[in-house]
Amino acid sequence: MTIDELKRLAAARAVEHVRDGMKLGLGTGSTAKHFVELLGEKVRAGLNVVGVPTSEATRADAERCGIVLGSLDEIDRLDLTVDGADEIDPHLNLIKGGGGALLREKIVAAASDRMIVIADESKWVGALGRFPLPIEVVPFGLAATRRAIAEVLSADGAAGRLTIRAGKDGHAFVTDGGHWIVDAHLGVIPDAPALAASLASLPGVVEHGLFIGLATTALLAGPAGIRTIERR
């Protein structure tokens, strides 16, 4: 099976967890896109759900698929969020944000009773950090913010190269919230929860791609089928 076929397989298993009447967080990225499309098939067959999208791209996909959408201004709590991940460790801590939607993704995940992460098995790692860690920042005072980020990374034993993410036009990538992204190329993160707390304390940092303690279940697709991992 191709990687894309494995992603769709994981998404199909996640759809099995959806029940009529649920309020759902709809993730962003190539794997989450499969989930939205498969959920749309169920909706057209009569399933009644309301989705809260984590990006404008997902909003467009969900509307195209006929999924009724709401917002966290209207819905106090979500039953379930289904989203992909760039890396998943054995504690179900994640690196997310490769698609640039980490801020909205984290807000939606935190407002959910459960979060199912869907991915192909290549996203499973012993320790986070091989995938560059996205850090969403305010453009104002960027040089000072970069210096502060570098100091925090070094103090937490995760020093590495920092780059400003570029968009398709060659200029800085701009998130849905109007921010920029600094990608930290770290190799390995010795203590992901500690680094998450340190980064969150920095002025100029809006959010970071370390999702700690949010995922409750991971569905990993491989040639042998789906592996389910539950957070202890």
N, C-alpha and C positions, 0 to 999 in steps of 0.2 A: 504494500500500500504506500502511496505517496504521503508526504507530510500533510498536505491539505486534506487528504482522505482520512488520515488519523485525527486531525482536528475536528472534522465533521462527525466522526464516530464518537468522540468525547462529547461534542455538543448534543448529539442525539441522546446520549445517556442522561445528560443533564435535563433535557426536556421531560424525561420520565419522572423527574422530581416535582414538576409543576402540577398544581392542582387548580381546579376551577375556583375562581374568585380571588386568586392570589394577586398581591401587589408585588411587582418584580422590578429589581434593578437590572438594567440591561447594559452589559459591559461594552467595551470598545476594543477593536483590534480584529485581526483576521479570524481568530477562533470564535470570539464572541459574535462576529458577523454570521457565522454558521448557525449559532444558537438562535439569533433573531430570525433568520430565514426559516428554520425548522419550527420555531414557535409560531411564526406567521401561518404556516400550514395548519397547525392545530387551531389557531384562532379562526381561520376561514372555515374549519370544520365544526366550529361551534364553541370552542373553549373561550371562557370569559375571564380575561385577566386585564390588569392595567400595568403598563410599564413606565419606568422612569429612566430615561436614557442618560448615559454618562458623557456624551459628546454630541456635537451637532451632526457628525457623521452617522452616529448610531440613531439619532432622531430621524434622519432622512431615511435610513434603512428600515426602521420600524414603521414609519408612516407608509412607505412603499409596500410593506408587508401587511398592512391593515391592522396593526396593533394599536389599541387605544392607549394614549399616553397621558400621564399626569406629571406632577412635580412634587417635590418635598415640601412645598408651601401648602399643598392641598392634602398630602398624605403624611400622617405622623410617623408611621413605622412601616417598613417593607418586610414582607414575609421571607423573601429570598432575593439574593443578587447572584447572577451568574456572569463570570468574567474570566478572561484569560490571564496569563502571567508570562513574564519574560524569564523568571526563575522561581523555583519552588524548593525550599529546603525541608528536611525531615520534620521540622516543627511546624510546617505549613506557613512559615514566614515567606514573604514574596518580595521580588523586585518587579515593579510594574512601571509603566510610563514610556515604554518604547514608542507608543503611538502618540504620546504627548497629552493624554487625558487624565493624568494621575490625580490631579486635584479633585475633579468631579467624581472620578472613580472611588477615591477614598471617602468622600462625603457620603456617597450612596452606600458603599459597603458598611460604613459605620452606622448608618440608619437602618440596617437590615438585621433580622433575627438570625439569618444564616447566610453564608457566602460559599458558593461552590465555585471552585477554580477548575477550568477545563483547559487541557493542554495535551500536546503530544509528549511522549516520555522523555524527549531530549531536554525538556525544561526542568527536569528533576536533577538537583545538584546536592552534593554533600554540604557545601557552604556557599552562601550567596556572594556575589561579587564578580564573577566572570563576565556577566552582562553589565555594561556601563550603567551606573546608578543615576537616574534622572533626578535633578534637583531644580524645581521650578522657582524662579527668582523674579523680583521686580527689576526692570531695566535700569531704573534710577540708582546711581551709586554702585553700579555693577562691579567695578574694580575692587571696591572695598568689600563687597559681599564675597567675591571670589577669594580674596585673601583670608577672610574669616572662615570660609568653607575649607580652604586648604589647611588652616591651623587646626580646625576641628578634626579633619580626617587624619592628620599626622598624630594628634594627641590620642586618637582612638586606634592607632596602629593600622590605618587603612589608607595611607597616603598614595596618591596616584595623579595621573595627568587629568587636567580639567579642560574641557572644550565647550564652546558655545555651540549648541545644535543649530545647524543651518537648515533652512527650508528649501523647497524645490526651486525657488527663485535665486538661491545663493545668499540671500540675506538671512538674518536670524529667524529661526522658527518661532512663530507666535502661537501661544496656546489659545484655547477658546476663551480663557479669562484675560487675555491680553498680556500675558507674561512671557518670559524667555525661559529656556531650559539650559542648565549647565549639566553636561554629562561627565560623571566622574568615573574614570577608567581605573579600577582598583585591583582587579585580579582576585582578591579574596577579602571578605569583611570578617574580621575575627569575632566581633560581638555586634550583631545586627541591631538588637534592641537598644544597646547603649548608644550606638551611632545615630539611630533614629531619634532618640531623645536629644542628643547634642545638636543635630542639624535643626530640629524643630525650634530650638531656642535662639537661633540667629536672626537678627533683624535683616530684612531683605530676602530671606528665604520664605516663600509662600507655602511650599509643601515639598515633600521628597517622595521618592518611589519605594521606600521600605514600608511594606504593609505588615505590621507586626500584630499577631493575635486576632486578625480579622477573618481569615479563611477558616471555615469549619470542616470542609471536605475538599479533597482534590480528586479529580477524575482524569487519569493519565492513560492515553491511548498508545498502544504499541502493537507490533505484529501479532502478539499473543492475545490481544484483546484489551479490555479496560481494567486498570488497576484502581481500586478505590482506597484512599487513605483518609482516615478521620483524625482530626486534631484531638490529642489526648487532653 
